[in-house]
Amino acid sequence: MPITLAQARDNRGELVAYRSPATREITEHGRIAGVAGRMVLVRYRSSPDPILTHPDNLELIGDTNA
C-alpha cells in the first residue's frame, strides 16, 4: 500500500520499497530521508544522494536492519 506524506514524515530513516509505476514491481529499496513538498526524499542504495520520489510509488517496510 502506498505511503502518505504524513507517514513519510513520521518514519524518517525507515526502510521503503520503490514500486515501478509501469509494472508495480518492487525494483529498489531505500530509507526515507525527509519530505519536500509533495515528494518523499529517499536515499536508495544505488545513489549517494536522496532522490525525490512520489509517495504513490513507495511502500513502508519499516526497519529490518537492511
ChimeraX attribute file (.defattr): number of C-alpha atoms within 10 A of each C-alpha:
attribute: neighborCount
match mode: 1-to-1
recipient: residues
	/A:1	8
	/A:2	16
	/A:3	16
	/A:4	18
	/A:5	19
	/A:6	9
	/A:7	12
	/A:8	25
	/A:9	15
	/A:10	13
	/A:11	18
	/A:12	17
	/A:13	17
	/A:14	19
	/A:15	23
	/A:16	26
	/A:17	21
	/A:18	23
	/A:19	19
	/A:20	14
	/A:21	12
	/A:22	6
	/A:23	8
	/A:24	10
	/A:25	12
	/A:26	15
	/A:27	10
	/A:28	14
	/A:29	20
	/A:30	24
	/A:31	24
	/A:32	24
	/A:33	22
	/A:34	19
	/A:35	19
	/A:36	12
	/A:37	8
	/A:38	12
	/A:39	17
	/A:40	26
	/A:41	23
	/A:42	29
	/A:43	22
	/A:44	20
	/A:45	12
	/A:46	9
	/A:47	10
	/A:48	8
	/A:49	12
	/A:50	17
	/A:51	16
	/A:52	17
	/A:53	18
	/A:54	18
	/A:55	21
	/A:56	17
	/A:57	19
	/A:58	27
	/A:59	19
	/A:60	22
	/A:61	13
	/A:62	15
	/A:63	12
	/A:64	7
	/A:65	6
	/A:66	9
